[in-house]
Amino acid sequence: MFFGYVASALASDGTAHAWWTWLLALFAVSFAIGIIAVIAGVGGGVLFVPIVGSFFPFHLDFVRGAGLLFALAGTLAAGPMLLRNRMASLRLAVPLALAGSIASFAGAVVGLSLRTDIVQVALGATVIAIAVLIWRTKDASAAGIVESDALGAMLRLRGKFEDPVEGVAIDWRTRRTLGGFAAFAGIGFLGGVFGLGAGFANVPALNLLMAAPLKLAVGTSGLIISIVNSSAAWVYIHRGALLPALAVPAILGVMLGSRIGARLLARTPTAVVRRLVIAVMLVAGTRALLRGLGVWP
């Protein structure tokens, strides 16, 4: 029965006989993605779904279902270490994740019944535009302390972030908090539709829109993904779009890689994190755009 389930996930291209090589390769790729995803704060799904969907002979519905659990497992594995190293803020993550979680559930329902070509084009263009915006815009937290808006002050979305590599301490407070809630609702909806985790937009929303320090935004993004993906994942599980034979090696790989990535984040210079975020977003955005246009199926 196990082999039958694996074969059902494989494309009809004669590769089913080498099922174990694909699972080993899936583990290795998941391990590498886990390291990169934590440092970039993107949630592994945004890389897992395009890469595995393009280069592995698995049906896309199963890949999307596994992608949500993939991102969820990676962020859960890295979460305790990020909190212990003060690279993430639970106070900042919880209210934003609540907005994203509700929208993610709705997005998952829509995603399983929607043609994705046009939306893939829009998604790819949006991700590339955000990457260019990050490249052209300075770190919003670098301008100094900003005053909290009324909603941010009421929710006490503030704190002190100490960067061990740069040797600086930043007293941060959120601004445009209501816009941040709206942004995370939209991010959660897109993440549910595509099974991506949508971490590609979490970091810009936290850093550029709400003025959280970049490294704190990266770490907090992981916590938000772990909450938001839980809602969408249940929809995929309920619809039978989750195959354990794919999910297990992917989850094992990303959990091991994420723990290494969480250790590296605290020791990585902010400039390197910034460049990695931009690079990952450009790759993911270009892939989604080309796929939507049918150039790279």
LOKEPA-833102 format. One record per residue (C-alpha): residue in one letter; x, y, z. Coordinates in pm, whole numbers, padded with zeros to 5 digits, always signed. Layout:
REM LOKEPA-833102
AXYZ ...
REM end
This chain:
REM LOKEPA-833102
M+00000+00000+00000 F+00288+00238+00081 F+00434+00190-00268 G+00094+00242-00422 Y+00054+00576-00248 V+00399+00686-00363 A+00328+00578-00720 S+00000+00772-00718 A+00193+01090-00641 L+00442+01038-00923 A+00382+01178-01266 S+00317+00926-01541 D+00668+00952-01686 G+00808+00614-01597 T+00988+00728-01281 A+00779+00532-01032 H+01030+00245-01025 A+01290+00476-00864 W+01060+00597-00588 W+01322+00564-00313 T+01574+00784-00497 W+01315+01059-00523 L+01242+01038-00150 L+01613+01055-00062 A+01653+01354-00292 L+01346+01512-00133 F+01504+01475+00212 A+01831+01636+00094 V+01658+01927-00078 S+01433+01982+00224 F+01737+01993+00453 A+01901+02265+00240 I+01579+02465+00212 G+01534+02448+00591 I+01868+02621+00650 I+01806+02895+00392 A+01442+02955+00490 V+01514+03035+00856 I+01797+03277+00774 A+01581+03452+00513 G+01263+03430+00725 V+01056+03313+00429 G+00914+02984+00549 G+01026+02685+00348 G+00701+02648+00154 V+00782+02939-00078 L+01087+02746-00198 F+00958+02392-00148 V+00650+02418-00369 P+00822+02573-00676 I+01134+02353-00651 V+00966+02020-00576 G+00676+02096-00807 S+00916+02171-01093 F+01198+01921-01053 F+01029+01624-00883 P+00771+01395-01050 F+00501+01447-00786 H+00149+01572-00851 L+00119+01942-00765 D-00178+01896-00532 F+00028+01665-00310 V+00323+01906-00326 R+00107+02198-00213 G-00034+01998+00076 A+00312+01886+00183 G+00440+02242+00139 L+00217+02375+00415 L+00326+02108+00663 F+00685+02158+00541 A+00681+02528+00632 L+00495+02453+00955 A+00746+02190+01069 G+01047+02406+00986 T+00924+02708+01178 L+00816+02497+01477 A+01162+02340+01491 A+01335+02679+01478 G+01086+02867+01699 P+01218+02777+02049 M+01574+02865+01952 L+01467+03194+01790 L+01280+03292+02107 R+01566+03183+02331 N+01814+03393+02129 R+01565+03685+02123 M+01558+03678+01745 A+01175+03675+01748 S+00894+03849+01937 L+00597+03642+02050 R+00407+03959+02143 L+00439+04081+01784 A+00368+03745+01621 V+00046+03638+01793 P-00198+03919+01694 L-00070+03931+01335 A-00083+03552+01306 L-00447+03557+01419 A-00542+03779+01125 G-00338+03568+00886 S-00472+03239+01020 I-00838+03325+00954 A-00758+03440+00600 S-00535+03136+00540 F-00824+02900+00604 A-01034+03082+00345 G-00743+03083+00102 A-00695+02707+00131 V-01061+02646+00046 V-01032+02870-00260 G-00694+02729-00364 L-00818+02373-00407 S-01084+02483-00656 L-00909+02764-00846 R-00710+02775-01170 T-00371+02902-01070 D-00213+03025-01394 I-00340+03385-01380 V-00293+03410-01005 Q+00058+03264-01039 V+00149+03549-01273 A+00011+03806-01030 L+00187+03635-00739 G+00522+03624-00919 A+00499+03989-01022 T+00409+04091-00667 V+00697+03899-00509 I+00948+04046-00755 A+00811+04396-00691 I+00849+04349-00315 A+01207+04226-00359 V+01292+04536-00564 L+01123+04753-00301 I+01339+04602-00026 W+01650+04653-00239 R+01566+05019-00307 T+01447+05099+00047 K+01660+05129+00356 D+01588+04921+00664 A+01290+05100+00821 S+01419+05040+01173 A+01754+05202+01093 A+01606+05551+01103 G+01582+05536+01481 I+01296+05507+01728 V+00954+05579+01583 E+00646+05662+01785 S+00387+05389+01817 D+00049+05448+01660 A-00261+05416+01877 L-00327+05049+01798 G+00038+04950+01840 A+00052+05129+02177 M-00270+04962+02293 L-00137+04615+02202 R+00206+04703+02346 L+00384+04604+02027 R+00727+04726+02128 G+01049+04594+02272 K+01427+04607+02269 F+01628+04409+02014 E+01999+04341+02064 D+02202+04229+01764 P+02505+04029+01884 V+02683+04058+01548 E+02635+04431+01490 G+02673+04512+01862 V+02373+04746+01866 A+02051+04765+02065 I+01732+04894+01903 D+01424+05012+02091 W+01152+04933+01841 R+00785+05022+01823 T+00538+04939+01550 R+00378+05196+01321 R+00094+05160+01070 T-00029+04867+01281 L-00378+04855+01126 G-00219+04836+00782 G+00000+04555+00916 F-00308+04353+01017 A-00459+04403+00670 A-00131+04302+00505 F-00104+03982+00706 A-00463+03891+00625 G-00378+03920+00255 I-00052+03729+00302 G-00233+03451+00487 F-00493+03422+00211 L-00226+03386-00061 G-00035+03137+00153 G-00345+02923+00187 V-00421+02935-00185 F-00076+02823-00296 G+00049+02627+00006 L+00355+02851+00014 G+00369+02963+00376 A+00380+03319+00235 G+00685+03411+00442 F+00817+03594+00134 A+00587+03885+00230 N+00604+03858+00611 V+00949+04013+00638 P+00876+04319+00418 A+00546+04376+00601 L+00713+04365+00941 N+01023+04563+00843 L+00912+04815+00579 L+00550+04864+00684 M+00562+04822+01063 A+00927+04927+01124 A+01040+04614+01310 P+01421+04556+01294 L+01513+04334+01000 K+01652+04040+01198 L+01360+04052+01441 A+01125+04057+01142 V+01298+03749+01000 G+01271+03555+01327 T+00914+03666+01401 S+00810+03570+01048 G+00887+03208+01135 L+00658+03216+01438 I+00377+03370+01235 I+00410+03104+00965 S+00386+02825+01222 I+00049+02960+01341 V-00097+03064+01004 N-00011+02739+00825 S-00191+02530+01085 S-00529+02655+00959 A-00463+02599+00589 A-00302+02259+00647 W-00622+02117+00797 V-00813+02199+00479 Y-00559+02015+00261 I-00562+01717+00500 H-00942+01706+00500 R-00954+01712+00118 G-00703+01425+00095 A-00428+01644-00057 L-00161+01529+00187 L+00050+01222+00115 P+00254+01094+00413 A+00511+00935+00182 L+00602+01285+00060 A+00546+01476+00383 V+00759+01257+00613 P+01101+01287+00437 A+01033+01655+00368 I+00947+01728+00731 L+01247+01535+00866 G+01479+01724+00633 V+01341+02070+00706 M+01337+02019+01084 L+01706+01929+01087 G+01796+02213+00851 S+01587+02468+01040 R+01770+02408+01367 I+02099+02481+01192 G+01949+02789+01028 A+01826+02923+01364 R+02181+02901+01502 L+02326+03075+01197 L+02073+03362+01204 A+02209+03504+01531 R+02562+03507+01386 T+02481+03637+01039 P+02534+04009+00965 T+02218+04206+00886 A+02350+04299+00540 V+02388+03931+00451 V+02036+03853+00575 R+01903+04142+00366 R+02074+04018+00049 L+01955+03662+00110 V+01595+03778+00156 I+01611+03969-00174 A+01774+03679-00359 V+01524+03420-00232 M+01229+03642-00320 L+01360+03709-00671 V+01407+03337-00736 A+01064+03245-00601 G+00891+03534-00778 T+01055+03461-01112 R+00965+03093-01083 A+00599+03171-01008 L+00581+03427-01291 L+00732+03191-01551 R+00510+02908-01439 G+00199+03122-01467 L+00298+03228-01818 G+00362+02867-01916 V+00728+02935-01995 W+00853+02704-01719 P+00583+02442-01652 
REM end
